[in-house]
Amino acid sequence: MDEKELITKYLNAIYQNIRTAVQSIEDIIPKVEDDAFVSELSKQQDEYSCLAKECEVFAKAEKIENLKDNNWIEKAKLWASVNMSTITDNSNRKIAELMLIGTFMGIITCLKDKHDHKGVSKELDEIIDKLYNFERENIDRLLPYLD
């Protein structure tokens, strides 16, 4: 694989991780009845959207035209998972649990992607580090909603 292909692969991995978080929040917010929790999730969604924008700006600067969001099958599976998980219980506790599981999955993905793309791009390492740190902070923001 040439350098541009490696960069594109790394960028797409990061972008898809971020887009999964954005979509999860979009799917979950309508289920939340607590205004403070909606506000928290909206703030998280805004930050994830900013990180997605960083990926898009990077792609444009590097002339990468095939930045890939998750495919429709992945989006449908995520939507169905959220809806099935909250069909009988849409309490803050249940939604926080779902968000925490997703956040931990995002953290694991960051660690694996950074390791798998070691030395590919310092700029992308910086973006994935921001994502990783943001998700670590989100754990502390979500834990109080388990009460």
Long-range contacts (C-beta under 8 A, 24 or more apart in sequence): 3-120, 4-62, 4-64, 6-117, 6-120, 7-62, 7-64, 7-120, 7-121, 7-124, 8-64, 8-66, 9-117, 10-113, 10-117, 10-120, 10-121, 10-124, 11-55, 11-58, 11-59, 11-62, 11-64, 11-67, 11-121, 11-124, 12-66, 12-67, 12-68, 13-109, 13-113, 13-116, 13-117, 14-55, 14-113, 14-124, 14-127, 14-128, 14-131, 15-52, 15-55, 15-56, 15-67, 15-68, 15-69, 16-68, 16-69, 16-70, 17-106, 17-109, 17-110, 17-113, 17-131, 18-48, 18-51, 18-52, 18-55, 18-131, 19-52, 19-69, 19-70, 20-70, 20-74, 20-78, 20-102, 20-106, 21-45, 21-48, 21-102, 21-103, 21-106, 21-135, 22-48, 22-49, 22-52, 23-70, 23-75, 23-78, 23-79, 24-78, 24-82, 24-98, 24-99, 24-102, 25-99, 27-78, 27-79, 27-82, 27-83, 28-82, 28-86, 28-95, 28-98, 28-99, 31-82, 31-86, 31-90, 31-95, 32-90, 32-92, 32-95, 33-90, 34-92, 34-145, 37-92, 37-95, 37-96, 37-145, 40-141, 40-142, 40-145, 41-99, 44-138, 44-141, 47-134, 48-134, 51-127, 51-130, 51-131, 51-134, 54-127, 54-130, 55-127, 58-123, 58-124, 58-127, 92-145, 93-145, 93-146, 93-147, 95-145, 96-142, 96-143, 96-145, 96-146, 97-146, 99-138, 99-142, 100-139, 100-142, 100-143, 100-146, 103-135, 103-138, 103-139, 103-142, 104-139, 106-131, 106-135, 107-132, 107-135, 107-136, 110-135
